[in-house]
Amino acid sequence: MASSLVAVFVVLTAVCAAGSEPKRVLVVHSFGSVAPPFTTHSIAFETELVEKMGKRVDLDEVSLDMARYADSTLQEALVEYLQKRQSHWQPDLVVPIGSPAGVFVAQYRDRLFPKTPILYTGMDRRRLPPDALEKNAAFIGENFDLPGFVEDILQIAPATKNIAVVIGASQVEQYWAAAFRKEFEPYANRINFIWLNDLSLDQMLEKTRALPPDSFIFLILLLRDATGVTHNADEALQRIHAVANAPINSIFQHQLGLGIVGGRLYQAELEGIESARIAVRILNGEPASSFQPRIVGPLSPRYDWRELKRWKIKEERLPPGSVVSFREPTVWDNYGGWIIAGVSFCFVQAVLIFGLLANLAKRRLAERSLIASEDRVTLAADEMRRLQDEIAHVGRVSMMGQLASALAHEINQPIGAILRNAEAAELFMQSKTPDLEEIRAILADIRADDQRAGDVIDRMRALLKRHVLDTQLLDLAELVGDVAKLAQPDAATRHVKLTVNLPADLPPVRGDRVHLQQVLLNLILNGIDALNRAGPGNRRVTVSARVDAARTVEIAVSDTGHGIAAEKLAHVFDPFFTTKPDGMGMGLPISRTIVESHGGRLWAENNNDTGATFRFTLPQAEEASAS
Amino acid sequence: MSSASPVIHIVDDDASFLRATSRLLRASGFAVKTFASAADFFSQRDQDAVGCLVADLQMPGMDGLELQAALARTRNPLPILFLSGHGDIPSSVRAMRGGAEDFLVKTAPKVVLLDAIRRTVARDARERKTRAQRREANERIGTLSEREREVLGHVIRGRLNKQIADDLGIKERTVKYHRQSITTKLGVPSVAELTRLALEAGVLAEFPPTFPKGQ
């Protein structure tokens, strides 16, 4: 959901920044398209680069994965391919992301990119070839503290006797397995390291399911397991988390929330953004060699509150200055009941069909009733469709939108199958000698699909829960400006003048960018909707802000519509309360939950003259903490 | 023309939906064959099958739109009815542009589904007839000599024997002789019939009007 908003902004910035001849950047990926942490880094890099450069950058990429089963002939073929392609397309900057790409580019530099500046990134310092930086190249990467990972585990679980190490068997993983083994040697007398690198993921799952007491799991990387199967390490992490009988730690910040307990985590995303900034400067003419090699260190320790609870790790054990995340109640916790209510409605229909069928099976010769019941099945299907349309309508608030669209898609499979089965059963039963075996099979299928639909809901639920706050330092002017740009076309087509009126020196706030964008977008679009019945003269929506004495920032969205009727004012934040004919009544309650989880308030009031104003507060950020 | 009876081919990776749809269609009197993937369809189908294809749009491996493109390249392009869990606009547009008969969500009412299937089957019969006619016309026109085809091109443009003789620089009597031979080989006496045949064969474009030099 974040990505779609980002994409919109990217397009907007790109349009604004059209101009001179675009700079060409060749990104050399180490692995395929979904291989965190490399792709965590590369997505951040590309997004930031395009955001900063807009149309002035022509981004192209190749993946070293093309030579996956890397023997030298394949690698040679890739080099020849790159040479041919350069006769058409000469990059202004080459950015290898990850050590396999870095090592490759360094090795073939003279043949492929003798004069082009190189930005090595997404790799550990010790993987960088020794003379790589001598020739017009820059480096921004990590310097992993390997024993530190064990220390982090012992900090929170001092009784640990076993550490199961999850890592794959690709070349880069073999390198790291050896490096980690060596650095873990000093702990050999205290800790028994269980290496899982020669197993398939399934076997790893088996192992982690039944580890001895006092175990911890440490996931380094999982790109390709010993049987040659490629994996998405983040997904593997979640699968391990689902079955493991011991807590898990890993290396990167983006994995916090996916099931790890936490510690000093490295920042693939930040590194991606920082490397994009250096890339912009190189493209603007600064020599690559003028940049000192830059190491992006780990964050101060941070932990997942839910994992601490699950493994009964006391917060006193955490080092001073630790950040504990995921403590906030999620949207699900507050409105789960309502979402379930909506979804259950779907279910009632499914159950209705089921009940109907069971009923039919009992009196299978009562053919008369069949015509009536067919109408009911059709009615039920209509009802489901109407409900889905309504859920789809919430698409405006993108979190709900994603939920709705995924829900509609996933749930239509089993519901469609239930419907088809019900219809088939009716037809079978019209026969003089109904095939009871077939009808029994149909009922069994319906039961299984009902279960399947239930599983879909469970997955949705997990998805909602996982989307927790990702707080960062935010510039409100930028945030408001971005959202206003997004809403502007809607305002224009409906002849509404959208004005942003902010004081110059708004302090930064700390919050989840995407969530706050959703709140603001929702309020602005509501404001525009409020003008539907207003006359042509005065159709305005204004976003303003002021700093409060209590170190809070207040943002107001006011419209010049008819205002909110007094008896409705108290209910606008109630779930499913709506004044719009096609509204669902979820936007404002979700918005309020988001604002409150940021430590602010959201309320509505009628203006003195005309229209209504929605206001929300956010606490000012304390001094920006170094991260 | 094949006299085989139509078969509804269903391709869907969702086993339960596949079974349920197959039951409904069988109970509604259709002959049905099911396939768990596009690859299965291509390897197991009867190459001369008559009927239509009901395919899920989202499938792992070859998806519905790829299946549509691949099937269009075969000599027996069955018309397709697409089903989808959730109708999104871009893929439905692509499906319809690719020549799909219709695009329905999986929860579409039975009457809508059965109606669409009947239309798709009818379309197959229609297209099959057109293809057969074209093939037959082509075969018959293929028996003509080079010169006869040339004369035919002029005849169906409504030129008189004398004009044709002038155009081709041959005697009028020779034109008459060629026309007789054409009529015998193609078994059609009238110019109107000849024109219809040439249209069916889709070969009208092969005969650009030719004129003697210097005119």
HADDOCK unambig.tbl for C-alpha pairs under 7 A between the chains (distance, minus, plus):
assign (segid A and resid 378 and name CA) (segid B and resid 109 and name CA) 6.39 0.50 0.50
assign (segid A and resid 381 and name CA) (segid B and resid 107 and name CA) 6.92 0.50 0.50
assign (segid A and resid 408 and name CA) (segid B and resid 86 and name CA) 6.13 0.50 0.50
assign (segid A and resid 409 and name CA) (segid B and resid 85 and name CA) 4.79 0.50 0.50
assign (segid A and resid 409 and name CA) (segid B and resid 86 and name CA) 4.70 0.50 0.50
assign (segid A and resid 410 and name CA) (segid B and resid 85 and name CA) 6.86 0.50 0.50
assign (segid A and resid 412 and name CA) (segid B and resid 85 and name CA) 5.12 0.50 0.50
assign (segid A and resid 412 and name CA) (segid B and resid 106 and name CA) 6.43 0.50 0.50
assign (segid A and resid 412 and name CA) (segid B and resid 107 and name CA) 6.48 0.50 0.50
assign (segid A and resid 413 and name CA) (segid B and resid 17 and name CA) 6.81 0.50 0.50
assign (segid A and resid 413 and name CA) (segid B and resid 85 and name CA) 5.72 0.50 0.50
assign (segid A and resid 413 and name CA) (segid B and resid 106 and name CA) 6.85 0.50 0.50
assign (segid A and resid 415 and name CA) (segid B and resid 107 and name CA) 6.94 0.50 0.50
assign (segid A and resid 416 and name CA) (segid B and resid 17 and name CA) 6.92 0.50 0.50
assign (segid A and resid 416 and name CA) (segid B and resid 106 and name CA) 5.14 0.50 0.50
assign (segid A and resid 416 and name CA) (segid B and resid 107 and name CA) 4.54 0.50 0.50
assign (segid A and resid 417 and name CA) (segid B and resid 16 and name CA) 6.30 0.50 0.50
assign (segid A and resid 417 and name CA) (segid B and resid 17 and name CA) 4.42 0.50 0.50
assign (segid A and resid 417 and name CA) (segid B and resid 20 and name CA) 5.62 0.50 0.50
assign (segid A and resid 420 and name CA) (segid B and resid 20 and name CA) 5.36 0.50 0.50
assign (segid A and resid 420 and name CA) (segid B and resid 21 and name CA) 5.65 0.50 0.50
assign (segid A and resid 420 and name CA) (segid B and resid 24 and name CA) 6.16 0.50 0.50
assign (segid A and resid 421 and name CA) (segid B and resid 20 and name CA) 4.83 0.50 0.50
assign (segid A and resid 421 and name CA) (segid B and resid 24 and name CA) 6.78 0.50 0.50
assign (segid A and resid 423 and name CA) (segid B and resid 24 and name CA) 6.44 0.50 0.50
assign (segid A and resid 424 and name CA) (segid B and resid 23 and name CA) 5.77 0.50 0.50
assign (segid A and resid 424 and name CA) (segid B and resid 24 and name CA) 4.15 0.50 0.50
assign (segid A and resid 424 and name CA) (segid B and resid 27 and name CA) 6.14 0.50 0.50
assign (segid A and resid 427 and name CA) (segid B and resid 27 and name CA) 5.95 0.50 0.50
assign (segid A and resid 428 and name CA) (segid B and resid 27 and name CA) 6.26 0.50 0.50
assign (segid A and resid 445 and name CA) (segid B and resid 16 and name CA) 6.89 0.50 0.50
